[in-house]
Amino acid sequence: MTGRGGIQAFWQGTIDSGVRAVALQTDDLVVAGGLAREIGTVTFAIQPGGGAEQTTAKFVVVWRWQDSDWRWHTDIWNTDA
């Protein structure tokens, strides 16, 4: 996805599917010049059809230093990890 509209549509679809909370945990962070690589885990609290469950996934994010701030550059995650 690209841009604010794409991100908003993704998260709205996530909420509509039953996800009620998202918790991120950084497990490793390396900064090298104007780039940073973050590895972590995410836990989704899901309530499909009134039930409750949790799903854990792993993620990798690349951050870029731009305009005096860290900007989210690239992100990938999966639950098959």
PyMOL Python script that loads the backbone (N, CA, C, O; Angstrom):
from pymol import cmd

cmd.read_pdbstr("""\
ATOM      1  N   MET A   1       0.837  -1.169   0.000  1.00  0.00           N
ATOM      2  CA  MET A   1       0.000   0.000   0.000  1.00  0.00           C
ATOM      3  C   MET A   1       0.882   1.232   0.000  1.00  0.00           C
ATOM      4  O   MET A   1       2.037   1.187   0.423  1.00  0.00           O
ATOM      5  N   THR A   2       0.334   2.312  -0.472  1.00  0.00           N
ATOM      6  CA  THR A   2       1.096   3.549  -0.567  1.00  0.00           C
ATOM      7  C   THR A   2       0.236   4.711  -0.100  1.00  0.00           C
ATOM      8  O   THR A   2      -0.954   4.774  -0.410  1.00  0.00           O
ATOM      9  N   GLY A   3       0.844   5.639   0.650  1.00  0.00           N
ATOM     10  CA  GLY A   3       0.150   6.863   1.046  1.00  0.00           C
ATOM     11  C   GLY A   3      -0.797   6.682   2.211  1.00  0.00           C
ATOM     12  O   GLY A   3      -1.103   5.567   2.633  1.00  0.00           O
ATOM     13  N   ARG A   4      -1.253   7.826   2.718  1.00  0.00           N
ATOM     14  CA  ARG A   4      -2.152   7.824   3.877  1.00  0.00           C
ATOM     15  C   ARG A   4      -3.465   7.097   3.594  1.00  0.00           C
ATOM     16  O   ARG A   4      -3.971   6.368   4.447  1.00  0.00           O
ATOM     17  N   GLY A   5      -4.018   7.298   2.384  1.00  0.00           N
ATOM     18  CA  GLY A   5      -5.273   6.636   2.038  1.00  0.00           C
ATOM     19  C   GLY A   5      -5.147   5.127   2.028  1.00  0.00           C
ATOM     20  O   GLY A   5      -6.039   4.425   2.504  1.00  0.00           O
ATOM     21  N   GLY A   6      -4.043   4.618   1.487  1.00  0.00           N
ATOM     22  CA  GLY A   6      -3.808   3.180   1.474  1.00  0.00           C
ATOM     23  C   GLY A   6      -3.648   2.608   2.868  1.00  0.00           C
ATOM     24  O   GLY A   6      -4.169   1.535   3.174  1.00  0.00           O
ATOM     25  N   ILE A   7      -2.927   3.328   3.711  1.00  0.00           N
ATOM     26  CA  ILE A   7      -2.727   2.879   5.099  1.00  0.00           C
ATOM     27  C   ILE A   7      -4.053   2.902   5.847  1.00  0.00           C
ATOM     28  O   ILE A   7      -4.371   1.966   6.580  1.00  0.00           O
ATOM     29  N   GLN A   8      -4.832   3.972   5.665  1.00  0.00           N
ATOM     30  CA  GLN A   8      -6.134   4.069   6.327  1.00  0.00           C
ATOM     31  C   GLN A   8      -7.059   2.937   5.879  1.00  0.00           C
ATOM     32  O   GLN A   8      -7.741   2.336   6.710  1.00  0.00           O
ATOM     33  N   ALA A   9      -7.092   2.642   4.592  1.00  0.00           N
ATOM     34  CA  ALA A   9      -7.940   1.558   4.084  1.00  0.00           C
ATOM     35  C   ALA A   9      -7.514   0.208   4.662  1.00  0.00           C
ATOM     36  O   ALA A   9      -8.364  -0.613   5.009  1.00  0.00           O
ATOM     37  N   PHE A  10      -6.199  -0.026   4.767  1.00  0.00           N
ATOM     38  CA  PHE A  10      -5.712  -1.281   5.340  1.00  0.00           C
ATOM     39  C   PHE A  10      -6.190  -1.448   6.776  1.00  0.00           C
ATOM     40  O   PHE A  10      -6.730  -2.494   7.137  1.00  0.00           O
ATOM     41  N   TRP A  11      -5.990  -0.405   7.607  1.00  0.00           N
ATOM     42  CA  TRP A  11      -6.358  -0.519   9.017  1.00  0.00           C
ATOM     43  C   TRP A  11      -7.870  -0.567   9.204  1.00  0.00           C
ATOM     44  O   TRP A  11      -8.348  -1.221  10.130  1.00  0.00           O
ATOM     45  N   GLN A  12      -8.635   0.110   8.347  1.00  0.00           N
ATOM     46  CA  GLN A  12     -10.095   0.012   8.445  1.00  0.00           C
ATOM     47  C   GLN A  12     -10.538  -1.414   8.134  1.00  0.00           C
ATOM     48  O   GLN A  12     -11.418  -1.947   8.811  1.00  0.00           O
ATOM     49  N   GLY A  13      -9.943  -2.037   7.125  1.00  0.00           N
ATOM     50  CA  GLY A  13     -10.244  -3.428   6.820  1.00  0.00           C
ATOM     51  C   GLY A  13      -9.864  -4.355   7.959  1.00  0.00           C
ATOM     52  O   GLY A  13     -10.560  -5.331   8.238  1.00  0.00           O
ATOM     53  N   THR A  14      -8.747  -4.043   8.621  1.00  0.00           N
ATOM     54  CA  THR A  14      -8.303  -4.830   9.770  1.00  0.00           C
ATOM     55  C   THR A  14      -9.318  -4.735  10.908  1.00  0.00           C
ATOM     56  O   THR A  14      -9.682  -5.749  11.504  1.00  0.00           O
ATOM     57  N   ILE A  15      -9.768  -3.532  11.205  1.00  0.00           N
ATOM     58  CA  ILE A  15     -10.783  -3.332  12.254  1.00  0.00           C
ATOM     59  C   ILE A  15     -12.079  -4.039  11.880  1.00  0.00           C
ATOM     60  O   ILE A  15     -12.694  -4.702  12.715  1.00  0.00           O
ATOM     61  N   ASP A  16     -12.494  -3.898  10.622  1.00  0.00           N
ATOM     62  CA  ASP A  16     -13.730  -4.529  10.159  1.00  0.00           C
ATOM     63  C   ASP A  16     -13.672  -6.053  10.243  1.00  0.00           C
ATOM     64  O   ASP A  16     -14.712  -6.701  10.362  1.00  0.00           O
ATOM     65  N   SER A  17     -12.466  -6.638  10.182  1.00  0.00           N
ATOM     66  CA  SER A  17     -12.323  -8.096  10.249  1.00  0.00           C
ATOM     67  C   SER A  17     -12.378  -8.634  11.675  1.00  0.00           C
ATOM     68  O   SER A  17     -12.387  -9.848  11.878  1.00  0.00           O
ATOM     69  N   GLY A  18     -12.416  -7.738  12.669  1.00  0.00           N
ATOM     70  CA  GLY A  18     -12.538  -8.188  14.052  1.00  0.00           C
ATOM     71  C   GLY A  18     -11.342  -7.896  14.930  1.00  0.00           C
ATOM     72  O   GLY A  18     -11.375  -8.215  16.118  1.00  0.00           O
ATOM     73  N   VAL A  19     -10.281  -7.299  14.394  1.00  0.00           N
ATOM     74  CA  VAL A  19      -9.116  -6.964  15.222  1.00  0.00           C
ATOM     75  C   VAL A  19      -9.498  -5.798  16.138  1.00  0.00           C
ATOM     76  O   VAL A  19      -9.975  -4.763  15.672  1.00  0.00           O
ATOM     77  N   ARG A  20      -9.284  -5.975  17.434  1.00  0.00           N
ATOM     78  CA  ARG A  20      -9.671  -4.969  18.420  1.00  0.00           C
ATOM     79  C   ARG A  20      -8.484  -4.267  19.071  1.00  0.00           C
ATOM     80  O   ARG A  20      -8.642  -3.191  19.647  1.00  0.00           O
ATOM     81  N   ALA A  21      -7.299  -4.866  18.984  1.00  0.00           N
ATOM     82  CA  ALA A  21      -6.103  -4.244  19.582  1.00  0.00           C
ATOM     83  C   ALA A  21      -4.875  -4.795  18.880  1.00  0.00           C
ATOM     84  O   ALA A  21      -4.865  -5.935  18.417  1.00  0.00           O
ATOM     85  N   VAL A  22      -3.838  -3.967  18.809  1.00  0.00           N
ATOM     86  CA  VAL A  22      -2.561  -4.349  18.216  1.00  0.00           C
ATOM     87  C   VAL A  22      -1.472  -3.909  19.180  1.00  0.00           C
ATOM     88  O   VAL A  22      -1.425  -2.742  19.571  1.00  0.00           O
ATOM     89  N   ALA A  23      -0.590  -4.833  19.569  1.00  0.00           N
ATOM     90  CA  ALA A  23       0.527  -4.511  20.464  1.00  0.00           C
ATOM     91  C   ALA A  23       1.831  -4.844  19.751  1.00  0.00           C
ATOM     92  O   ALA A  23       2.034  -5.979  19.318  1.00  0.00           O
ATOM     93  N   LEU A  24       2.712  -3.857  19.630  1.00  0.00           N
ATOM     94  CA  LEU A  24       4.008  -4.030  18.975  1.00  0.00           C
ATOM     95  C   LEU A  24       5.114  -4.123  20.018  1.00  0.00           C
ATOM     96  O   LEU A  24       5.088  -3.419  21.028  1.00  0.00           O
ATOM     97  N   GLN A  25       6.090  -5.001  19.767  1.00  0.00           N
ATOM     98  CA  GLN A  25       7.255  -5.113  20.641  1.00  0.00           C
ATOM     99  C   GLN A  25       8.508  -5.154  19.783  1.00  0.00           C
ATOM    100  O   GLN A  25       8.638  -6.017  18.914  1.00  0.00           O
ATOM    101  N   THR A  26       9.427  -4.234  20.017  1.00  0.00           N
ATOM    102  CA  THR A  26      10.701  -4.226  19.307  1.00  0.00           C
ATOM    103  C   THR A  26      11.635  -5.225  19.968  1.00  0.00           C
ATOM    104  O   THR A  26      11.885  -5.142  21.171  1.00  0.00           O
ATOM    105  N   ASP A  27      12.154  -6.173  19.190  1.00  0.00           N
ATOM    106  CA  ASP A  27      13.085  -7.173  19.704  1.00  0.00           C
ATOM    107  C   ASP A  27      14.533  -6.840  19.360  1.00  0.00           C
ATOM    108  O   ASP A  27      15.445  -7.238  20.085  1.00  0.00           O
ATOM    109  N   ASP A  28      14.759  -6.108  18.252  1.00  0.00           N
ATOM    110  CA  ASP A  28      16.111  -5.731  17.852  1.00  0.00           C
ATOM    111  C   ASP A  28      16.027  -4.467  17.000  1.00  0.00           C
ATOM    112  O   ASP A  28      15.152  -4.339  16.144  1.00  0.00           O
ATOM    113  N   LEU A  29      16.942  -3.543  17.246  1.00  0.00           N
ATOM    114  CA  LEU A  29      16.977  -2.286  16.505  1.00  0.00           C
ATOM    115  C   LEU A  29      18.422  -1.938  16.205  1.00  0.00           C
ATOM    116  O   LEU A  29      19.260  -1.906  17.106  1.00  0.00           O
ATOM    117  N   VAL A  30      18.716  -1.675  14.927  1.00  0.00           N
ATOM    118  CA  VAL A  30      20.059  -1.279  14.508  1.00  0.00           C
ATOM    119  C   VAL A  30      19.930   0.009  13.708  1.00  0.00           C
ATOM    120  O   VAL A  30      19.147   0.088  12.762  1.00  0.00           O
ATOM    121  N   VAL A  31      20.714   1.026  14.098  1.00  0.00           N
ATOM    122  CA  VAL A  31      20.728   2.304  13.398  1.00  0.00           C
ATOM    123  C   VAL A  31      22.080   2.452  12.720  1.00  0.00           C
ATOM    124  O   VAL A  31      23.123   2.266  13.347  1.00  0.00           O
ATOM    125  N   ALA A  32      22.056   2.790  11.426  1.00  0.00           N
ATOM    126  CA  ALA A  32      23.287   2.993  10.661  1.00  0.00           C
ATOM    127  C   ALA A  32      23.093   4.230   9.789  1.00  0.00           C
ATOM    128  O   ALA A  32      22.433   4.174   8.752  1.00  0.00           O
ATOM    129  N   GLY A  33      23.667   5.330  10.217  1.00  0.00           N
ATOM    130  CA  GLY A  33      23.515   6.574   9.470  1.00  0.00           C
ATOM    131  C   GLY A  33      22.075   7.010   9.428  1.00  0.00           C
ATOM    132  O   GLY A  33      21.437   7.163  10.469  1.00  0.00           O
ATOM    133  N   GLY A  34      21.547   7.215   8.214  1.00  0.00           N
ATOM    134  CA  GLY A  34      20.184   7.692   8.052  1.00  0.00           C
ATOM    135  C   GLY A  34      19.151   6.605   7.897  1.00  0.00           C
ATOM    136  O   GLY A  34      18.014   6.879   7.514  1.00  0.00           O
ATOM    137  N   LEU A  35      19.538   5.343   8.196  1.00  0.00           N
ATOM    138  CA  LEU A  35      18.592   4.227   8.132  1.00  0.00           C
ATOM    139  C   LEU A  35      18.590   3.469   9.452  1.00  0.00           C
ATOM    140  O   LEU A  35      19.602   3.412  10.151  1.00  0.00           O
ATOM    141  N   ALA A  36      17.456   2.894   9.779  1.00  0.00           N
ATOM    142  CA  ALA A  36      17.339   2.032  10.957  1.00  0.00           C
ATOM    143  C   ALA A  36      16.528   0.811  10.562  1.00  0.00           C
ATOM    144  O   ALA A  36      15.575   0.911   9.790  1.00  0.00           O
ATOM    145  N   ARG A  37      16.915  -0.355  11.102  1.00  0.00           N
ATOM    146  CA  ARG A  37      16.200  -1.604  10.865  1.00  0.00           C
ATOM    147  C   ARG A  37      15.653  -2.096  12.191  1.00  0.00           C
ATOM    148  O   ARG A  37      16.397  -2.256  13.160  1.00  0.00           O
ATOM    149  N   GLU A  38      14.360  -2.332  12.231  1.00  0.00           N
ATOM    150  CA  GLU A  38      13.685  -2.786  13.447  1.00  0.00           C
ATOM    151  C   GLU A  38      13.076  -4.161  13.195  1.00  0.00           C
ATOM    152  O   GLU A  38      12.399  -4.369  12.188  1.00  0.00           O
ATOM    153  N   ILE A  39      13.318  -5.098  14.110  1.00  0.00           N
ATOM    154  CA  ILE A  39      12.720  -6.431  14.064  1.00  0.00           C
ATOM    155  C   ILE A  39      11.907  -6.597  15.329  1.00  0.00           C
ATOM    156  O   ILE A  39      12.364  -6.238  16.414  1.00  0.00           O
ATOM    157  N   GLY A  40      10.706  -7.138  15.201  1.00  0.00           N
ATOM    158  CA  GLY A  40       9.898  -7.296  16.403  1.00  0.00           C
ATOM    159  C   GLY A  40       8.743  -8.252  16.213  1.00  0.00           C
ATOM    160  O   GLY A  40       8.641  -8.951  15.205  1.00  0.00           O
ATOM    161  N   THR A  41       7.874  -8.265  17.209  1.00  0.00           N
ATOM    162  CA  THR A  41       6.684  -9.096  17.189  1.00  0.00           C
ATOM    163  C   THR A  41       5.461  -8.203  17.391  1.00  0.00           C
ATOM    164  O   THR A  41       5.524  -7.149  18.025  1.00  0.00           O
ATOM    165  N   VAL A  42       4.370  -8.659  16.836  1.00  0.00           N
ATOM    166  CA  VAL A  42       3.096  -7.953  16.970  1.00  0.00           C
ATOM    167  C   VAL A  42       2.046  -8.961  17.410  1.00  0.00           C
ATOM    168  O   VAL A  42       2.013 -10.087  16.913  1.00  0.00           O
ATOM    169  N   THR A  43       1.195  -8.562  18.334  1.00  0.00           N
ATOM    170  CA  THR A  43       0.094  -9.407  18.787  1.00  0.00           C
ATOM    171  C   THR A  43      -1.214  -8.710  18.445  1.00  0.00           C
ATOM    172  O   THR A  43      -1.440  -7.562  18.826  1.00  0.00           O
ATOM    173  N   PHE A  44      -2.069  -9.420  17.721  1.00  0.00           N
ATOM    174  CA  PHE A  44      -3.387  -8.917  17.367  1.00  0.00           C
ATOM    175  C   PHE A  44      -4.420  -9.574  18.286  1.00  0.00           C
ATOM    176  O   PHE A  44      -4.463 -10.800  18.382  1.00  0.00           O
ATOM    177  N   ALA A  45      -5.245  -8.782  18.955  1.00  0.00           N
ATOM    178  CA  ALA A  45      -6.387  -9.310  19.704  1.00  0.00           C
ATOM    179  C   ALA A  45      -7.578  -9.277  18.758  1.00  0.00           C
ATOM    180  O   ALA A  45      -8.008  -8.207  18.327  1.00  0.00           O
ATOM    181  N   ILE A  46      -8.114 -10.460  18.437  1.00  0.00           N
ATOM    182  CA  ILE A  46      -9.155 -10.586  17.419  1.00  0.00           C
ATOM    183  C   ILE A  46     -10.436 -11.109  18.063  1.00  0.00           C
ATOM    184  O   ILE A  46     -10.401 -12.030  18.878  1.00  0.00           O
ATOM    185  N   GLN A  47     -11.565 -10.511  17.688  1.00  0.00           N
ATOM    186  CA  GLN A  47     -12.864 -10.977  18.176  1.00  0.00           C
ATOM    187  C   GLN A  47     -13.774 -11.269  16.988  1.00  0.00           C
ATOM    188  O   GLN A  47     -14.716 -10.518  16.734  1.00  0.00           O
ATOM    189  N   PRO A  48     -13.506 -12.343  16.263  1.00  0.00           N
ATOM    190  CA  PRO A  48     -14.391 -12.683  15.144  1.00  0.00           C
ATOM    191  C   PRO A  48     -15.686 -13.307  15.662  1.00  0.00           C
ATOM    192  O   PRO A  48     -15.648 -14.294  16.397  1.00  0.00           O
ATOM    193  N   GLY A  49     -16.794 -12.754  15.295  1.00  0.00           N
ATOM    194  CA  GLY A  49     -18.081 -13.333  15.695  1.00  0.00           C
ATOM    195  C   GLY A  49     -18.284 -13.386  17.192  1.00  0.00           C
ATOM    196  O   GLY A  49     -19.001 -14.264  17.672  1.00  0.00           O
ATOM    197  N   GLY A  50     -17.688 -12.491  17.948  1.00  0.00           N
ATOM    198  CA  GLY A  50     -17.883 -12.437  19.393  1.00  0.00           C
ATOM    199  C   GLY A  50     -16.887 -13.246  20.190  1.00  0.00           C
ATOM    200  O   GLY A  50     -16.764 -13.034  21.396  1.00  0.00           O
ATOM    201  N   GLY A  51     -16.165 -14.173  19.562  1.00  0.00           N
ATOM    202  CA  GLY A  51     -15.148 -14.944  20.271  1.00  0.00           C
ATOM    203  C   GLY A  51     -13.916 -14.091  20.504  1.00  0.00           C
ATOM    204  O   GLY A  51     -13.878 -12.924  20.113  1.00  0.00           O
ATOM    205  N   ALA A  52     -12.921 -14.663  21.131  1.00  0.00           N
ATOM    206  CA  ALA A  52     -11.690 -13.919  21.375  1.00  0.00           C
ATOM    207  C   ALA A  52     -10.494 -14.822  21.115  1.00  0.00           C
ATOM    208  O   ALA A  52     -10.479 -15.980  21.531  1.00  0.00           O
ATOM    209  N   GLU A  53      -9.508 -14.295  20.436  1.00  0.00           N
ATOM    210  CA  GLU A  53      -8.272 -15.033  20.214  1.00  0.00           C
ATOM    211  C   GLU A  53      -7.147 -14.032  19.992  1.00  0.00           C
ATOM    212  O   GLU A  53      -7.388 -12.845  19.770  1.00  0.00           O
ATOM    213  N   GLN A  54      -5.918 -14.527  20.053  1.00  0.00           N
ATOM    214  CA  GLN A  54      -4.760 -13.703  19.777  1.00  0.00           C
ATOM    215  C   GLN A  54      -3.929 -14.368  18.704  1.00  0.00           C
ATOM    216  O   GLN A  54      -3.788 -15.591  18.671  1.00  0.00           O
ATOM    217  N   THR A  55      -3.379 -13.544  17.822  1.00  0.00           N
ATOM    218  CA  THR A  55      -2.482 -14.015  16.783  1.00  0.00           C
ATOM    219  C   THR A  55      -1.185 -13.229  16.890  1.00  0.00           C
ATOM    220  O   THR A  55      -1.206 -12.005  17.020  1.00  0.00           O
ATOM    221  N   THR A  56      -0.066 -13.924  16.835  1.00  0.00           N
ATOM    222  CA  THR A  56       1.231 -13.269  16.910  1.00  0.00           C
ATOM    223  C   THR A  56       1.913 -13.349  15.547  1.00  0.00           C
ATOM    224  O   THR A  56       1.840 -14.368  14.861  1.00  0.00           O
ATOM    225  N   ALA A  57       2.572 -12.266  15.170  1.00  0.00           N
ATOM    226  CA  ALA A  57       3.311 -12.210  13.914  1.00  0.00           C
ATOM    227  C   ALA A  57       4.671 -11.583  14.180  1.00  0.00           C
ATOM    228  O   ALA A  57       4.895 -10.986  15.232  1.00  0.00           O
ATOM    229  N   LYS A  58       5.573 -11.723  13.222  1.00  0.00           N
ATOM    230  CA  LYS A  58       6.877 -11.065  13.281  1.00  0.00           C
ATOM    231  C   LYS A  58       6.909  -9.981  12.218  1.00  0.00           C
ATOM    232  O   LYS A  58       6.229 -10.082  11.197  1.00  0.00           O
ATOM    233  N   PHE A  59       7.711  -8.931  12.464  1.00  0.00           N
ATOM    234  CA  PHE A  59       7.804  -7.860  11.483  1.00  0.00           C
ATOM    235  C   PHE A  59       9.226  -7.345  11.356  1.00  0.00           C
ATOM    236  O   PHE A  59      10.046  -7.495  12.261  1.00  0.00           O
ATOM    237  N   VAL A  60       9.498  -6.733  10.207  1.00  0.00           N
ATOM    238  CA  VAL A  60      10.745  -6.015   9.949  1.00  0.00           C
ATOM    239  C   VAL A  60      10.348  -4.667   9.356  1.00  0.00           C
ATOM    240  O   VAL A  60       9.594  -4.607   8.385  1.00  0.00           O
ATOM    241  N   VAL A  61      10.855  -3.597   9.939  1.00  0.00           N
ATOM    242  CA  VAL A  61      10.586  -2.247   9.447  1.00  0.00           C
ATOM    243  C   VAL A  61      11.911  -1.560   9.164  1.00  0.00           C
ATOM    244  O   VAL A  61      12.858  -1.668   9.943  1.00  0.00           O
ATOM    245  N   VAL A  62      11.969  -0.857   8.050  1.00  0.00           N
ATOM    246  CA  VAL A  62      13.114   0.001   7.744  1.00  0.00           C
ATOM    247  C   VAL A  62      12.640   1.439   7.895  1.00  0.00           C
ATOM    248  O   VAL A  62      11.644   1.849   7.299  1.00  0.00           O
ATOM    249  N   TRP A  63      13.375   2.194   8.704  1.00  0.00           N
ATOM    250  CA  TRP A  63      13.078   3.606   8.934  1.00  0.00           C
ATOM    251  C   TRP A  63      14.133   4.444   8.217  1.00  0.00           C
ATOM    252  O   TRP A  63      15.287   4.031   8.101  1.00  0.00           O
ATOM    253  N   ARG A  64      13.732   5.627   7.737  1.00  0.00           N
ATOM    254  CA  ARG A  64      14.658   6.544   7.070  1.00  0.00           C
ATOM    255  C   ARG A  64      14.588   7.906   7.766  1.00  0.00           C
ATOM    256  O   ARG A  64      13.503   8.425   8.028  1.00  0.00           O
ATOM    257  N   TRP A  65      15.762   8.474   8.062  1.00  0.00           N
ATOM    258  CA  TRP A  65      15.838   9.811   8.655  1.00  0.00           C
ATOM    259  C   TRP A  65      15.583  10.828   7.549  1.00  0.00           C
ATOM    260  O   TRP A  65      16.328  10.882   6.571  1.00  0.00           O
ATOM    261  N   GLN A  66      14.529  11.636   7.700  1.00  0.00           N
ATOM    262  CA  GLN A  66      14.152  12.599   6.669  1.00  0.00           C
ATOM    263  C   GLN A  66      13.452  13.781   7.328  1.00  0.00           C
ATOM    264  O   GLN A  66      12.579  13.600   8.176  1.00  0.00           O
ATOM    265  N   ASP A  67      13.835  14.979   6.938  1.00  0.00           N
ATOM    266  CA  ASP A  67      13.202  16.197   7.461  1.00  0.00           C
ATOM    267  C   ASP A  67      13.221  16.242   8.990  1.00  0.00           C
ATOM    268  O   ASP A  67      12.217  16.578   9.619  1.00  0.00           O
ATOM    269  N   SER A  68      14.358  15.904   9.579  1.00  0.00           N
ATOM    270  CA  SER A  68      14.560  15.942  11.041  1.00  0.00           C
ATOM    271  C   SER A  68      13.657  14.991  11.815  1.00  0.00           C
ATOM    272  O   SER A  68      13.300  15.270  12.960  1.00  0.00           O
ATOM    273  N   ASP A  69      13.280  13.860  11.195  1.00  0.00           N
ATOM    274  CA  ASP A  69      12.422  12.892  11.867  1.00  0.00           C
ATOM    275  C   ASP A  69      12.612  11.516  11.232  1.00  0.00           C
ATOM    276  O   ASP A  69      13.011  11.418  10.072  1.00  0.00           O
ATOM    277  N   TRP A  70      12.330  10.457  11.985  1.00  0.00           N
ATOM    278  CA  TRP A  70      12.357   9.102  11.440  1.00  0.00           C
ATOM    279  C   TRP A  70      11.040   8.848  10.729  1.00  0.00           C
ATOM    280  O   TRP A  70       9.967   9.029  11.304  1.00  0.00           O
ATOM    281  N   ARG A  71      11.128   8.423   9.463  1.00  0.00           N
ATOM    282  CA  ARG A  71       9.949   8.136   8.648  1.00  0.00           C
ATOM    283  C   ARG A  71       9.914   6.655   8.314  1.00  0.00           C
ATOM    284  O   ARG A  71      10.936   6.042   8.003  1.00  0.00           O
ATOM    285  N   TRP A  72       8.723   6.101   8.384  1.00  0.00           N
ATOM    286  CA  TRP A  72       8.498   4.699   8.061  1.00  0.00           C
ATOM    287  C   TRP A  72       8.735   4.519   6.568  1.00  0.00           C
ATOM    288  O   TRP A  72       8.041   5.135   5.759  1.00  0.00           O
ATOM    289  N   HIS A  73       9.704   3.684   6.186  1.00  0.00           N
ATOM    290  CA  HIS A  73      10.080   3.526   4.786  1.00  0.00           C
ATOM    291  C   HIS A  73       9.553   2.213   4.196  1.00  0.00           C
ATOM    292  O   HIS A  73       8.890   2.221   3.158  1.00  0.00           O
ATOM    293  N   THR A  74       9.844   1.091   4.853  1.00  0.00           N
ATOM    294  CA  THR A  74       9.451  -0.222   4.355  1.00  0.00           C
ATOM    295  C   THR A  74       9.030  -1.095   5.524  1.00  0.00           C
ATOM    296  O   THR A  74       9.632  -1.036   6.597  1.00  0.00           O
ATOM    297  N   ASP A  75       8.001  -1.904   5.324  1.00  0.00           N
ATOM    298  CA  ASP A  75       7.489  -2.761   6.388  1.00  0.00           C
ATOM    299  C   ASP A  75       7.053  -4.087   5.778  1.00  0.00           C
ATOM    300  O   ASP A  75       6.437  -4.118   4.713  1.00  0.00           O
ATOM    301  N   ILE A  76       7.377  -5.182   6.461  1.00  0.00           N
ATOM    302  CA  ILE A  76       6.882  -6.503   6.060  1.00  0.00           C
ATOM    303  C   ILE A  76       6.623  -7.302   7.325  1.00  0.00           C
ATOM    304  O   ILE A  76       7.372  -7.208   8.298  1.00  0.00           O
ATOM    305  N   TRP A  77       5.553  -8.089   7.302  1.00  0.00           N
ATOM    306  CA  TRP A  77       5.239  -8.927   8.441  1.00  0.00           C
ATOM    307  C   TRP A  77       4.517 -10.193   7.964  1.00  0.00           C
ATOM    308  O   TRP A  77       3.948 -10.231   6.873  1.00  0.00           O
ATOM    309  N   ASN A  78       4.557 -11.233   8.816  1.00  0.00           N
ATOM    310  CA  ASN A  78       3.832 -12.452   8.514  1.00  0.00           C
ATOM    311  C   ASN A  78       3.569 -13.233   9.782  1.00  0.00           C
ATOM    312  O   ASN A  78       4.270 -13.076  10.782  1.00  0.00           O
ATOM    313  N   THR A  79       2.560 -14.069   9.732  1.00  0.00           N
ATOM    314  CA  THR A  79       2.218 -14.908  10.881  1.00  0.00           C
ATOM    315  C   THR A  79       2.821 -16.296  10.770  1.00  0.00           C
ATOM    316  O   THR A  79       2.667 -17.103  11.687  1.00  0.00           O
ATOM    317  N   ASP A  80       3.499 -16.597   9.677  1.00  0.00           N
ATOM    318  CA  ASP A  80       4.097 -17.896   9.460  1.00  0.00           C
ATOM    319  C   ASP A  80       5.581 -17.839   9.783  1.00  0.00           C
ATOM    320  O   ASP A  80       6.426 -18.146   8.943  1.00  0.00           O
ATOM    321  N   ALA A  81       5.888 -17.435  11.026  1.00  0.00           N
ATOM    322  CA  ALA A  81       7.285 -17.260  11.392  1.00  0.00           C
ATOM    323  C   ALA A  81       7.607 -17.974  12.690  1.00  0.00           C
ATOM    324  O   ALA A  81       8.747 -17.931  13.152  1.00  0.00           O
TER     325      ALA A  81
END
""", "prot")
cmd.dss("prot")
cmd.show_as("cartoon", "prot")
cmd.util.cbc("prot")
cmd.orient("prot")
